[in-house]
Amino acid sequence: MTQTEIIQQLQEIFRDVLDNDSIVLSNTTCAADIEEWDSLANVQLIVEIESELGVRFTSGELISWKNVGEMASCIASKI
């Protein structure tokens, strides 16, 4: 699965969890770019991403991400 395909899947998960169909993700998208992406939503996003994509993240991985691109790269390394 390519980085682009992963980001497309993440976009659908973000739209569903955050209930906002206008969300468009890119490699540089971060929490500050999406109003609904707060700390509680972040937990919900991680749970859904792990469930949908069949991956598990360590706490170290979670706190190291600065944007969606880094998240997607981590997912790519696990698939």
mmJSON file of the N, C-alpha and C atoms, coordinates in Angstrom:
{"data_MODEL":{"atom_site":{
"group_PDB":["ATOM","ATOM","ATOM","ATOM","ATOM","ATOM","ATOM","ATOM","ATOM","ATOM","ATOM","ATOM","ATOM","ATOM","ATOM","ATOM","ATOM","ATOM","ATOM","ATOM","ATOM","ATOM","ATOM","ATOM","ATOM","ATOM","ATOM","ATOM","ATOM","ATOM","ATOM","ATOM","ATOM","ATOM","ATOM","ATOM","ATOM","ATOM","ATOM","ATOM","ATOM","ATOM","ATOM","ATOM","ATOM","ATOM","ATOM","ATOM","ATOM","ATOM","ATOM","ATOM","ATOM","ATOM","ATOM","ATOM","ATOM","ATOM","ATOM","ATOM","ATOM","ATOM","ATOM","ATOM","ATOM","ATOM","ATOM","ATOM","ATOM","ATOM","ATOM","ATOM","ATOM","ATOM","ATOM","ATOM","ATOM","ATOM","ATOM","ATOM","ATOM","ATOM","ATOM","ATOM","ATOM","ATOM","ATOM","ATOM","ATOM","ATOM","ATOM","ATOM","ATOM","ATOM","ATOM","ATOM","ATOM","ATOM","ATOM","ATOM","ATOM","ATOM","ATOM","ATOM","ATOM","ATOM","ATOM","ATOM","ATOM","ATOM","ATOM","ATOM","ATOM","ATOM","ATOM","ATOM","ATOM","ATOM","ATOM","ATOM","ATOM","ATOM","ATOM","ATOM","ATOM","ATOM","ATOM","ATOM","ATOM","ATOM","ATOM","ATOM","ATOM","ATOM","ATOM","ATOM","ATOM","ATOM","ATOM","ATOM","ATOM","ATOM","ATOM","ATOM","ATOM","ATOM","ATOM","ATOM","ATOM","ATOM","ATOM","ATOM","ATOM","ATOM","ATOM","ATOM","ATOM","ATOM","ATOM","ATOM","ATOM","ATOM","ATOM","ATOM","ATOM","ATOM","ATOM","ATOM","ATOM","ATOM","ATOM","ATOM","ATOM","ATOM","ATOM","ATOM","ATOM","ATOM","ATOM","ATOM","ATOM","ATOM","ATOM","ATOM","ATOM","ATOM","ATOM","ATOM","ATOM","ATOM","ATOM","ATOM","ATOM","ATOM","ATOM","ATOM","ATOM","ATOM","ATOM","ATOM","ATOM","ATOM","ATOM","ATOM","ATOM","ATOM","ATOM","ATOM","ATOM","ATOM","ATOM","ATOM","ATOM","ATOM","ATOM","ATOM","ATOM","ATOM","ATOM","ATOM","ATOM","ATOM","ATOM","ATOM","ATOM","ATOM","ATOM","ATOM","ATOM","ATOM","ATOM","ATOM","ATOM","ATOM","ATOM","ATOM","ATOM"],
"id":[1,2,3,4,5,6,7,8,9,10,11,12,13,14,15,16,17,18,19,20,21,22,23,24,25,26,27,28,29,30,31,32,33,34,35,36,37,38,39,40,41,42,43,44,45,46,47,48,49,50,51,52,53,54,55,56,57,58,59,60,61,62,63,64,65,66,67,68,69,70,71,72,73,74,75,76,77,78,79,80,81,82,83,84,85,86,87,88,89,90,91,92,93,94,95,96,97,98,99,100,101,102,103,104,105,106,107,108,109,110,111,112,113,114,115,116,117,118,119,120,121,122,123,124,125,126,127,128,129,130,131,132,133,134,135,136,137,138,139,140,141,142,143,144,145,146,147,148,149,150,151,152,153,154,155,156,157,158,159,160,161,162,163,164,165,166,167,168,169,170,171,172,173,174,175,176,177,178,179,180,181,182,183,184,185,186,187,188,189,190,191,192,193,194,195,196,197,198,199,200,201,202,203,204,205,206,207,208,209,210,211,212,213,214,215,216,217,218,219,220,221,222,223,224,225,226,227,228,229,230,231,232,233,234,235,236,237],
"type_symbol":["N","C","C","N","C","C","N","C","C","N","C","C","N","C","C","N","C","C","N","C","C","N","C","C","N","C","C","N","C","C","N","C","C","N","C","C","N","C","C","N","C","C","N","C","C","N","C","C","N","C","C","N","C","C","N","C","C","N","C","C","N","C","C","N","C","C","N","C","C","N","C","C","N","C","C","N","C","C","N","C","C","N","C","C","N","C","C","N","C","C","N","C","C","N","C","C","N","C","C","N","C","C","N","C","C","N","C","C","N","C","C","N","C","C","N","C","C","N","C","C","N","C","C","N","C","C","N","C","C","N","C","C","N","C","C","N","C","C","N","C","C","N","C","C","N","C","C","N","C","C","N","C","C","N","C","C","N","C","C","N","C","C","N","C","C","N","C","C","N","C","C","N","C","C","N","C","C","N","C","C","N","C","C","N","C","C","N","C","C","N","C","C","N","C","C","N","C","C","N","C","C","N","C","C","N","C","C","N","C","C","N","C","C","N","C","C","N","C","C","N","C","C","N","C","C","N","C","C","N","C","C","N","C","C","N","C","C"],
"label_atom_id":["N","CA","C","N","CA","C","N","CA","C","N","CA","C","N","CA","C","N","CA","C","N","CA","C","N","CA","C","N","CA","C","N","CA","C","N","CA","C","N","CA","C","N","CA","C","N","CA","C","N","CA","C","N","CA","C","N","CA","C","N","CA","C","N","CA","C","N","CA","C","N","CA","C","N","CA","C","N","CA","C","N","CA","C","N","CA","C","N","CA","C","N","CA","C","N","CA","C","N","CA","C","N","CA","C","N","CA","C","N","CA","C","N","CA","C","N","CA","C","N","CA","C","N","CA","C","N","CA","C","N","CA","C","N","CA","C","N","CA","C","N","CA","C","N","CA","C","N","CA","C","N","CA","C","N","CA","C","N","CA","C","N","CA","C","N","CA","C","N","CA","C","N","CA","C","N","CA","C","N","CA","C","N","CA","C","N","CA","C","N","CA","C","N","CA","C","N","CA","C","N","CA","C","N","CA","C","N","CA","C","N","CA","C","N","CA","C","N","CA","C","N","CA","C","N","CA","C","N","CA","C","N","CA","C","N","CA","C","N","CA","C","N","CA","C","N","CA","C","N","CA","C","N","CA","C","N","CA","C","N","CA","C","N","CA","C","N","CA","C","N","CA","C","N","CA","C"],
"label_alt_id":[null,null,null,null,null,null,null,null,null,null,null,null,null,null,null,null,null,null,null,null,null,null,null,null,null,null,null,null,null,null,null,null,null,null,null,null,null,null,null,null,null,null,null,null,null,null,null,null,null,null,null,null,null,null,null,null,null,null,null,null,null,null,null,null,null,null,null,null,null,null,null,null,null,null,null,null,null,null,null,null,null,null,null,null,null,null,null,null,null,null,null,null,null,null,null,null,null,null,null,null,null,null,null,null,null,null,null,null,null,null,null,null,null,null,null,null,null,null,null,null,null,null,null,null,null,null,null,null,null,null,null,null,null,null,null,null,null,null,null,null,null,null,null,null,null,null,null,null,null,null,null,null,null,null,null,null,null,null,null,null,null,null,null,null,null,null,null,null,null,null,null,null,null,null,null,null,null,null,null,null,null,null,null,null,null,null,null,null,null,null,null,null,null,null,null,null,null,null,null,null,null,null,null,null,null,null,null,null,null,null,null,null,null,null,null,null,null,null,null,null,null,null,null,null,null,null,null,null,null,null,null,null,null,null,null,null,null],
"label_comp_id":["MET","MET","MET","THR","THR","THR","GLN","GLN","GLN","THR","THR","THR","GLU","GLU","GLU","ILE","ILE","ILE","ILE","ILE","ILE","GLN","GLN","GLN","GLN","GLN","GLN","LEU","LEU","LEU","GLN","GLN","GLN","GLU","GLU","GLU","ILE","ILE","ILE","PHE","PHE","PHE","ARG","ARG","ARG","ASP","ASP","ASP","VAL","VAL","VAL","LEU","LEU","LEU","ASP","ASP","ASP","ASN","ASN","ASN","ASP","ASP","ASP","SER","SER","SER","ILE","ILE","ILE","VAL","VAL","VAL","LEU","LEU","LEU","SER","SER","SER","ASN","ASN","ASN","THR","THR","THR","THR","THR","THR","CYS","CYS","CYS","ALA","ALA","ALA","ALA","ALA","ALA","ASP","ASP","ASP","ILE","ILE","ILE","GLU","GLU","GLU","GLU","GLU","GLU","TRP","TRP","TRP","ASP","ASP","ASP","SER","SER","SER","LEU","LEU","LEU","ALA","ALA","ALA","ASN","ASN","ASN","VAL","VAL","VAL","GLN","GLN","GLN","LEU","LEU","LEU","ILE","ILE","ILE","VAL","VAL","VAL","GLU","GLU","GLU","ILE","ILE","ILE","GLU","GLU","GLU","SER","SER","SER","GLU","GLU","GLU","LEU","LEU","LEU","GLY","GLY","GLY","VAL","VAL","VAL","ARG","ARG","ARG","PHE","PHE","PHE","THR","THR","THR","SER","SER","SER","GLY","GLY","GLY","GLU","GLU","GLU","LEU","LEU","LEU","ILE","ILE","ILE","SER","SER","SER","TRP","TRP","TRP","LYS","LYS","LYS","ASN","ASN","ASN","VAL","VAL","VAL","GLY","GLY","GLY","GLU","GLU","GLU","MET","MET","MET","ALA","ALA","ALA","SER","SER","SER","CYS","CYS","CYS","ILE","ILE","ILE","ALA","ALA","ALA","SER","SER","SER","LYS","LYS","LYS","ILE","ILE","ILE"],
"label_asym_id":["A","A","A","A","A","A","A","A","A","A","A","A","A","A","A","A","A","A","A","A","A","A","A","A","A","A","A","A","A","A","A","A","A","A","A","A","A","A","A","A","A","A","A","A","A","A","A","A","A","A","A","A","A","A","A","A","A","A","A","A","A","A","A","A","A","A","A","A","A","A","A","A","A","A","A","A","A","A","A","A","A","A","A","A","A","A","A","A","A","A","A","A","A","A","A","A","A","A","A","A","A","A","A","A","A","A","A","A","A","A","A","A","A","A","A","A","A","A","A","A","A","A","A","A","A","A","A","A","A","A","A","A","A","A","A","A","A","A","A","A","A","A","A","A","A","A","A","A","A","A","A","A","A","A","A","A","A","A","A","A","A","A","A","A","A","A","A","A","A","A","A","A","A","A","A","A","A","A","A","A","A","A","A","A","A","A","A","A","A","A","A","A","A","A","A","A","A","A","A","A","A","A","A","A","A","A","A","A","A","A","A","A","A","A","A","A","A","A","A","A","A","A","A","A","A","A","A","A","A","A","A","A","A","A","A","A","A"],
"label_entity_id":["1","1","1","1","1","1","1","1","1","1","1","1","1","1","1","1","1","1","1","1","1","1","1","1","1","1","1","1","1","1","1","1","1","1","1","1","1","1","1","1","1","1","1","1","1","1","1","1","1","1","1","1","1","1","1","1","1","1","1","1","1","1","1","1","1","1","1","1","1","1","1","1","1","1","1","1","1","1","1","1","1","1","1","1","1","1","1","1","1","1","1","1","1","1","1","1","1","1","1","1","1","1","1","1","1","1","1","1","1","1","1","1","1","1","1","1","1","1","1","1","1","1","1","1","1","1","1","1","1","1","1","1","1","1","1","1","1","1","1","1","1","1","1","1","1","1","1","1","1","1","1","1","1","1","1","1","1","1","1","1","1","1","1","1","1","1","1","1","1","1","1","1","1","1","1","1","1","1","1","1","1","1","1","1","1","1","1","1","1","1","1","1","1","1","1","1","1","1","1","1","1","1","1","1","1","1","1","1","1","1","1","1","1","1","1","1","1","1","1","1","1","1","1","1","1","1","1","1","1","1","1","1","1","1","1","1","1"],
"label_seq_id":[1,1,1,2,2,2,3,3,3,4,4,4,5,5,5,6,6,6,7,7,7,8,8,8,9,9,9,10,10,10,11,11,11,12,12,12,13,13,13,14,14,14,15,15,15,16,16,16,17,17,17,18,18,18,19,19,19,20,20,20,21,21,21,22,22,22,23,23,23,24,24,24,25,25,25,26,26,26,27,27,27,28,28,28,29,29,29,30,30,30,31,31,31,32,32,32,33,33,33,34,34,34,35,35,35,36,36,36,37,37,37,38,38,38,39,39,39,40,40,40,41,41,41,42,42,42,43,43,43,44,44,44,45,45,45,46,46,46,47,47,47,48,48,48,49,49,49,50,50,50,51,51,51,52,52,52,53,53,53,54,54,54,55,55,55,56,56,56,57,57,57,58,58,58,59,59,59,60,60,60,61,61,61,62,62,62,63,63,63,64,64,64,65,65,65,66,66,66,67,67,67,68,68,68,69,69,69,70,70,70,71,71,71,72,72,72,73,73,73,74,74,74,75,75,75,76,76,76,77,77,77,78,78,78,79,79,79],
"pdbx_PDB_ins_code":[null,null,null,null,null,null,null,null,null,null,null,null,null,null,null,null,null,null,null,null,null,null,null,null,null,null,null,null,null,null,null,null,null,null,null,null,null,null,null,null,null,null,null,null,null,null,null,null,null,null,null,null,null,null,null,null,null,null,null,null,null,null,null,null,null,null,null,null,null,null,null,null,null,null,null,null,null,null,null,null,null,null,null,null,null,null,null,null,null,null,null,null,null,null,null,null,null,null,null,null,null,null,null,null,null,null,null,null,null,null,null,null,null,null,null,null,null,null,null,null,null,null,null,null,null,null,null,null,null,null,null,null,null,null,null,null,null,null,null,null,null,null,null,null,null,null,null,null,null,null,null,null,null,null,null,null,null,null,null,null,null,null,null,null,null,null,null,null,null,null,null,null,null,null,null,null,null,null,null,null,null,null,null,null,null,null,null,null,null,null,null,null,null,null,null,null,null,null,null,null,null,null,null,null,null,null,null,null,null,null,null,null,null,null,null,null,null,null,null,null,null,null,null,null,null,null,null,null,null,null,null,null,null,null,null,null,null],
"Cartn_x":[0.856,0.0,0.899,0.595,1.412,1.021,1.887,1.618,0.315,0.105,-1.112,-2.35,-2.279,-3.422,-3.714,-2.674,-2.862,-3.525,-3.064,-3.666,-5.123,-5.453,-6.853,-7.695,-7.17,-7.907,-8.033,-6.943,-6.998,-8.026,-8.098,-9.06,-10.484,-10.805,-12.15,-12.406,-11.395,-11.532,-11.711,-10.906,-11.029,-12.415,-12.895,-14.226,-15.311,-15.197,-16.192,-16.123,-14.948,-14.794,-15.103,-14.65,-14.848,-16.14,-16.885,-18.18,-18.08,-17.092,-16.869,-16.406,-17.324,-17.032,-16.153,-15.839,-15.018,-13.523,-13.161,-11.753,-10.967,-9.867,-8.944,-7.559,-7.01,-5.708,-4.576,-3.433,-2.196,-1.086,0.106,1.238,1.491,1.181,1.501,0.355,-0.806,-1.942,-1.606,-1.919,-1.71,-2.989,-3.007,-4.211,-4.658,-3.725,-4.084,-4.85,-4.754,-5.422,-6.889,-7.292,-8.656,-9.306,-10.309,-10.937,-11.405,-11.968,-12.546,-11.493,-10.252,-9.199,-8.584,-9.272,-8.76,-8.224,-7.867,-7.244,-8.189,-9.458,-10.411,-10.6,-10.731,-10.878,-9.632,-8.472,-7.235,-7.278,-7.759,-7.877,-8.852,-9.975,-10.959,-10.38,-9.62,-8.989,-8.004,-7.177,-6.174,-6.848,-7.873,-8.596,-9.189,-9.791,-10.415,-9.369,-8.266,-7.204,-6.636,-6.357,-5.832,-6.811,-8.086,-9.109,-9.254,-9.378,-9.615,-8.419,-7.213,-6.02,-5.268,-5.722,-5.11,-3.687,-3.429,-2.104,-2.226,-1.104,-1.05,0.098,-0.114,0.897,1.407,2.68,3.241,3.008,3.073,2.899,4.014,5.209,6.318,6.045,5.445,5.092,4.048,3.046,1.952,2.436,3.331,3.765,4.823,5.401,6.44,5.88,4.639,4.069,3.823,4.237,3.984,2.895,2.59,1.587,1.088,0.136,-0.473,0.551,1.483,2.513,3.339,3.703,4.466,3.617,2.337,1.414,1.324,1.175,1.061,2.344,3.49,4.761,4.875,4.432,4.448,3.522,2.347,1.403,2.004,2.641,3.248,4.3,5.028,6.075,5.492,4.208,3.561,2.725,2.419,1.551,2.393],
"Cartn_y":[-1.177,0.0,1.237,2.187,3.388,4.423,5.395,6.494,7.2,7.407,8.067,7.246,5.939,5.07,5.081,5.101,5.149,6.458,7.552,8.851,8.903,8.291,8.235,7.462,6.341,5.571,6.374,7.041,7.872,8.988,9.573,10.637,10.156,8.971,8.433,8.203,7.708,7.487,8.827,9.83,11.154,11.728,11.63,12.164,11.493,10.179,9.43,9.768,9.675,9.9,11.348,12.291,13.705,14.265,13.425,13.796,15.074,15.065,16.225,15.732,15.726,15.218,16.147,17.328,18.256,18.138,17.24,17.075,16.506,17.166,16.701,16.64,15.433,15.244,15.304,15.782,15.751,15.332,15.163,14.788,15.796,17.054,18.103,18.465,17.837,18.13,17.763,18.682,18.41,18.79,18.487,18.715,20.175,21.091,22.515,22.896,22.082,22.368,21.956,21.09,20.553,20.875,21.731,22.226,21.102,20.051,18.974,18.034,18.145,17.216,17.677,17.359,17.678,16.402,16.465,15.313,14.112,14.338,13.232,12.627,13.466,12.971,12.203,12.62,11.925,10.482,10.271,8.912,8.101,8.693,8.009,7.68,8.597,8.363,7.202,7.174,6.116,4.759,4.673,3.411,2.938,3.845,3.49,3.105,3.845,3.526,2.144,1.86,0.542,-0.558,-0.332,-1.322,-1.517,-0.434,-0.506,-1.047,-0.653,-1.012,-2.205,-2.694,-3.878,-3.659,-2.477,-2.164,-1.772,-1.766,-1.298,-0.311,0.754,1.78,1.78,2.108,2.285,3.732,3.986,5.367,6.254,5.709,6.475,6.908,6.014,6.369,7.484,7.341,8.312,9.722,9.835,11.177,11.754,10.899,11.396,12.023,11.686,12.198,13.697,14.388,15.828,16.137,15.155,15.395,14.057,14.138,12.944,12.141,12.816,12.119,11.185,11.641,10.791,9.623,9.883,8.813,7.772,8.228,7.325,6.51,7.129,6.418,5.308,5.6,4.595,3.438,3.754,2.705,1.873,2.52,1.804,0.827,1.182,0.297,-0.918,-0.864,-1.954,-2.858,-2.408,-3.19,-4.136],
"Cartn_z":[0.0,0.0,0.0,-0.867,-0.981,0.075,0.245,1.175,0.786,-0.501,-0.984,-0.65,-0.84,-0.518,0.978,1.778,3.233,3.623,3.062,3.391,2.946,1.819,1.382,2.393,2.897,3.905,5.197,5.59,6.79,6.635,5.443,5.199,5.45,4.981,5.213,6.703,7.412,8.86,9.568,9.22,9.833,9.582,8.344,8.013,8.842,9.013,9.773,11.266,11.851,13.289,13.663,12.857,13.172,12.595,11.881,11.307,10.466,9.559,8.7,7.334,6.371,5.031,4.199,4.705,3.941,4.272,5.183,5.551,4.379,4.055,3.022,3.658,3.723,4.35,3.342,3.802,3.025,3.981,3.459,4.308,5.414,5.177,6.144,7.083,6.93,7.791,9.237,10.161,11.584,12.345,13.629,14.433,14.395,14.336,14.31,13.045,12.001,10.727,10.702,11.656,11.651,13.0,12.966,14.19,15.115,14.552,15.367,15.967,15.55,15.969,17.286,18.39,19.72,20.371,21.645,22.301,22.395,22.665,22.724,21.339,20.338,18.97,18.544,19.019,18.671,19.16,20.376,20.907,20.055,19.707,18.872,17.497,16.935,15.633,15.707,16.731,16.863,17.003,17.833,18.02,16.698,15.958,14.679,13.631,13.587,12.636,12.923,14.191,14.553,14.159,14.402,14.081,12.574,11.839,10.391,9.616,10.033,9.269,9.861,11.0,11.594,12.082,12.631,13.161,14.628,15.339,16.724,16.825,17.587,17.76,19.196,19.353,20.68,21.106,22.393,22.851,22.308,22.162,21.592,20.167,19.383,17.999,17.993,18.833,18.849,19.175,20.145,20.535,19.595,18.756,17.841,16.565,16.211,14.961,15.023,13.978,13.88,12.86,11.983,10.94,10.376,9.479,8.887,8.077,7.44,6.675,7.546,8.746,9.661,10.152,10.383,10.766,9.648,8.428,7.278,7.075,7.273,7.147,8.189,9.384,10.455,10.093,9.598,9.182,8.06,7.091,5.971,6.442,7.487,8.009,8.714,9.064,9.802,8.907,7.703,6.812,5.964],
"occupancy":[1.0,1.0,1.0,1.0,1.0,1.0,1.0,1.0,1.0,1.0,1.0,1.0,1.0,1.0,1.0,1.0,1.0,1.0,1.0,1.0,1.0,1.0,1.0,1.0,1.0,1.0,1.0,1.0,1.0,1.0,1.0,1.0,1.0,1.0,1.0,1.0,1.0,1.0,1.0,1.0,1.0,1.0,1.0,1.0,1.0,1.0,1.0,1.0,1.0,1.0,1.0,1.0,1.0,1.0,1.0,1.0,1.0,1.0,1.0,1.0,1.0,1.0,1.0,1.0,1.0,1.0,1.0,1.0,1.0,1.0,1.0,1.0,1.0,1.0,1.0,1.0,1.0,1.0,1.0,1.0,1.0,1.0,1.0,1.0,1.0,1.0,1.0,1.0,1.0,1.0,1.0,1.0,1.0,1.0,1.0,1.0,1.0,1.0,1.0,1.0,1.0,1.0,1.0,1.0,1.0,1.0,1.0,1.0,1.0,1.0,1.0,1.0,1.0,1.0,1.0,1.0,1.0,1.0,1.0,1.0,1.0,1.0,1.0,1.0,1.0,1.0,1.0,1.0,1.0,1.0,1.0,1.0,1.0,1.0,1.0,1.0,1.0,1.0,1.0,1.0,1.0,1.0,1.0,1.0,1.0,1.0,1.0,1.0,1.0,1.0,1.0,1.0,1.0,1.0,1.0,1.0,1.0,1.0,1.0,1.0,1.0,1.0,1.0,1.0,1.0,1.0,1.0,1.0,1.0,1.0,1.0,1.0,1.0,1.0,1.0,1.0,1.0,1.0,1.0,1.0,1.0,1.0,1.0,1.0,1.0,1.0,1.0,1.0,1.0,1.0,1.0,1.0,1.0,1.0,1.0,1.0,1.0,1.0,1.0,1.0,1.0,1.0,1.0,1.0,1.0,1.0,1.0,1.0,1.0,1.0,1.0,1.0,1.0,1.0,1.0,1.0,1.0,1.0,1.0,1.0,1.0,1.0,1.0,1.0,1.0,1.0,1.0,1.0,1.0,1.0,1.0,1.0,1.0,1.0,1.0,1.0,1.0],
"B_iso_or_equiv":[0.0,0.0,0.0,0.0,0.0,0.0,0.0,0.0,0.0,0.0,0.0,0.0,0.0,0.0,0.0,0.0,0.0,0.0,0.0,0.0,0.0,0.0,0.0,0.0,0.0,0.0,0.0,0.0,0.0,0.0,0.0,0.0,0.0,0.0,0.0,0.0,0.0,0.0,0.0,0.0,0.0,0.0,0.0,0.0,0.0,0.0,0.0,0.0,0.0,0.0,0.0,0.0,0.0,0.0,0.0,0.0,0.0,0.0,0.0,0.0,0.0,0.0,0.0,0.0,0.0,0.0,0.0,0.0,0.0,0.0,0.0,0.0,0.0,0.0,0.0,0.0,0.0,0.0,0.0,0.0,0.0,0.0,0.0,0.0,0.0,0.0,0.0,0.0,0.0,0.0,0.0,0.0,0.0,0.0,0.0,0.0,0.0,0.0,0.0,0.0,0.0,0.0,0.0,0.0,0.0,0.0,0.0,0.0,0.0,0.0,0.0,0.0,0.0,0.0,0.0,0.0,0.0,0.0,0.0,0.0,0.0,0.0,0.0,0.0,0.0,0.0,0.0,0.0,0.0,0.0,0.0,0.0,0.0,0.0,0.0,0.0,0.0,0.0,0.0,0.0,0.0,0.0,0.0,0.0,0.0,0.0,0.0,0.0,0.0,0.0,0.0,0.0,0.0,0.0,0.0,0.0,0.0,0.0,0.0,0.0,0.0,0.0,0.0,0.0,0.0,0.0,0.0,0.0,0.0,0.0,0.0,0.0,0.0,0.0,0.0,0.0,0.0,0.0,0.0,0.0,0.0,0.0,0.0,0.0,0.0,0.0,0.0,0.0,0.0,0.0,0.0,0.0,0.0,0.0,0.0,0.0,0.0,0.0,0.0,0.0,0.0,0.0,0.0,0.0,0.0,0.0,0.0,0.0,0.0,0.0,0.0,0.0,0.0,0.0,0.0,0.0,0.0,0.0,0.0,0.0,0.0,0.0,0.0,0.0,0.0,0.0,0.0,0.0,0.0,0.0,0.0,0.0,0.0,0.0,0.0,0.0,0.0],
"pdbx_formal_charge":[null,null,null,null,null,null,null,null,null,null,null,null,null,null,null,null,null,null,null,null,null,null,null,null,null,null,null,null,null,null,null,null,null,null,null,null,null,null,null,null,null,null,null,null,null,null,null,null,null,null,null,null,null,null,null,null,null,null,null,null,null,null,null,null,null,null,null,null,null,null,null,null,null,null,null,null,null,null,null,null,null,null,null,null,null,null,null,null,null,null,null,null,null,null,null,null,null,null,null,null,null,null,null,null,null,null,null,null,null,null,null,null,null,null,null,null,null,null,null,null,null,null,null,null,null,null,null,null,null,null,null,null,null,null,null,null,null,null,null,null,null,null,null,null,null,null,null,null,null,null,null,null,null,null,null,null,null,null,null,null,null,null,null,null,null,null,null,null,null,null,null,null,null,null,null,null,null,null,null,null,null,null,null,null,null,null,null,null,null,null,null,null,null,null,null,null,null,null,null,null,null,null,null,null,null,null,null,null,null,null,null,null,null,null,null,null,null,null,null,null,null,null,null,null,null,null,null,null,null,null,null,null,null,null,null,null,null],
"auth_seq_id":[1,1,1,2,2,2,3,3,3,4,4,4,5,5,5,6,6,6,7,7,7,8,8,8,9,9,9,10,10,10,11,11,11,12,12,12,13,13,13,14,14,14,15,15,15,16,16,16,17,17,17,18,18,18,19,19,19,20,20,20,21,21,21,22,22,22,23,23,23,24,24,24,25,25,25,26,26,26,27,27,27,28,28,28,29,29,29,30,30,30,31,31,31,32,32,32,33,33,33,34,34,34,35,35,35,36,36,36,37,37,37,38,38,38,39,39,39,40,40,40,41,41,41,42,42,42,43,43,43,44,44,44,45,45,45,46,46,46,47,47,47,48,48,48,49,49,49,50,50,50,51,51,51,52,52,52,53,53,53,54,54,54,55,55,55,56,56,56,57,57,57,58,58,58,59,59,59,60,60,60,61,61,61,62,62,62,63,63,63,64,64,64,65,65,65,66,66,66,67,67,67,68,68,68,69,69,69,70,70,70,71,71,71,72,72,72,73,73,73,74,74,74,75,75,75,76,76,76,77,77,77,78,78,78,79,79,79],
"auth_comp_id":["MET","MET","MET","THR","THR","THR","GLN","GLN","GLN","THR","THR","THR","GLU","GLU","GLU","ILE","ILE","ILE","ILE","ILE","ILE","GLN","GLN","GLN","GLN","GLN","GLN","LEU","LEU","LEU","GLN","GLN","GLN","GLU","GLU","GLU","ILE","ILE","ILE","PHE","PHE","PHE","ARG","ARG","ARG","ASP","ASP","ASP","VAL","VAL","VAL","LEU","LEU","LEU","ASP","ASP","ASP","ASN","ASN","ASN","ASP","ASP","ASP","SER","SER","SER","ILE","ILE","ILE","VAL","VAL","VAL","LEU","LEU","LEU","SER","SER","SER","ASN","ASN","ASN","THR","THR","THR","THR","THR","THR","CYS","CYS","CYS","ALA","ALA","ALA","ALA","ALA","ALA","ASP","ASP","ASP","ILE","ILE","ILE","GLU","GLU","GLU","GLU","GLU","GLU","TRP","TRP","TRP","ASP","ASP","ASP","SER","SER","SER","LEU","LEU","LEU","ALA","ALA","ALA","ASN","ASN","ASN","VAL","VAL","VAL","GLN","GLN","GLN","LEU","LEU","LEU","ILE","ILE","ILE","VAL","VAL","VAL","GLU","GLU","GLU","ILE","ILE","ILE","GLU","GLU","GLU","SER","SER","SER","GLU","GLU","GLU","LEU","LEU","LEU","GLY","GLY","GLY","VAL","VAL","VAL","ARG","ARG","ARG","PHE","PHE","PHE","THR","THR","THR","SER","SER","SER","GLY","GLY","GLY","GLU","GLU","GLU","LEU","LEU","LEU","ILE","ILE","ILE","SER","SER","SER","TRP","TRP","TRP","LYS","LYS","LYS","ASN","ASN","ASN","VAL","VAL","VAL","GLY","GLY","GLY","GLU","GLU","GLU","MET","MET","MET","ALA","ALA","ALA","SER","SER","SER","CYS","CYS","CYS","ILE","ILE","ILE","ALA","ALA","ALA","SER","SER","SER","LYS","LYS","LYS","ILE","ILE","ILE"],
"auth_asym_id":["A","A","A","A","A","A","A","A","A","A","A","A","A","A","A","A","A","A","A","A","A","A","A","A","A","A","A","A","A","A","A","A","A","A","A","A","A","A","A","A","A","A","A","A","A","A","A","A","A","A","A","A","A","A","A","A","A","A","A","A","A","A","A","A","A","A","A","A","A","A","A","A","A","A","A","A","A","A","A","A","A","A","A","A","A","A","A","A","A","A","A","A","A","A","A","A","A","A","A","A","A","A","A","A","A","A","A","A","A","A","A","A","A","A","A","A","A","A","A","A","A","A","A","A","A","A","A","A","A","A","A","A","A","A","A","A","A","A","A","A","A","A","A","A","A","A","A","A","A","A","A","A","A","A","A","A","A","A","A","A","A","A","A","A","A","A","A","A","A","A","A","A","A","A","A","A","A","A","A","A","A","A","A","A","A","A","A","A","A","A","A","A","A","A","A","A","A","A","A","A","A","A","A","A","A","A","A","A","A","A","A","A","A","A","A","A","A","A","A","A","A","A","A","A","A","A","A","A","A","A","A","A","A","A","A","A","A"],
"auth_atom_id":["N","CA","C","N","CA","C","N","CA","C","N","CA","C","N","CA","C","N","CA","C","N","CA","C","N","CA","C","N","CA","C","N","CA","C","N","CA","C","N","CA","C","N","CA","C","N","CA","C","N","CA","C","N","CA","C","N","CA","C","N","CA","C","N","CA","C","N","CA","C","N","CA","C","N","CA","C","N","CA","C","N","CA","C","N","CA","C","N","CA","C","N","CA","C","N","CA","C","N","CA","C","N","CA","C","N","CA","C","N","CA","C","N","CA","C","N","CA","C","N","CA","C","N","CA","C","N","CA","C","N","CA","C","N","CA","C","N","CA","C","N","CA","C","N","CA","C","N","CA","C","N","CA","C","N","CA","C","N","CA","C","N","CA","C","N","CA","C","N","CA","C","N","CA","C","N","CA","C","N","CA","C","N","CA","C","N","CA","C","N","CA","C","N","CA","C","N","CA","C","N","CA","C","N","CA","C","N","CA","C","N","CA","C","N","CA","C","N","CA","C","N","CA","C","N","CA","C","N","CA","C","N","CA","C","N","CA","C","N","CA","C","N","CA","C","N","CA","C","N","CA","C","N","CA","C","N","CA","C","N","CA","C","N","CA","C","N","CA","C","N","CA","C","N","CA","C"],
"pdbx_PDB_model_num":[1,1,1,1,1,1,1,1,1,1,1,1,1,1,1,1,1,1,1,1,1,1,1,1,1,1,1,1,1,1,1,1,1,1,1,1,1,1,1,1,1,1,1,1,1,1,1,1,1,1,1,1,1,1,1,1,1,1,1,1,1,1,1,1,1,1,1,1,1,1,1,1,1,1,1,1,1,1,1,1,1,1,1,1,1,1,1,1,1,1,1,1,1,1,1,1,1,1,1,1,1,1,1,1,1,1,1,1,1,1,1,1,1,1,1,1,1,1,1,1,1,1,1,1,1,1,1,1,1,1,1,1,1,1,1,1,1,1,1,1,1,1,1,1,1,1,1,1,1,1,1,1,1,1,1,1,1,1,1,1,1,1,1,1,1,1,1,1,1,1,1,1,1,1,1,1,1,1,1,1,1,1,1,1,1,1,1,1,1,1,1,1,1,1,1,1,1,1,1,1,1,1,1,1,1,1,1,1,1,1,1,1,1,1,1,1,1,1,1,1,1,1,1,1,1,1,1,1,1,1,1,1,1,1,1,1,1]
}}}
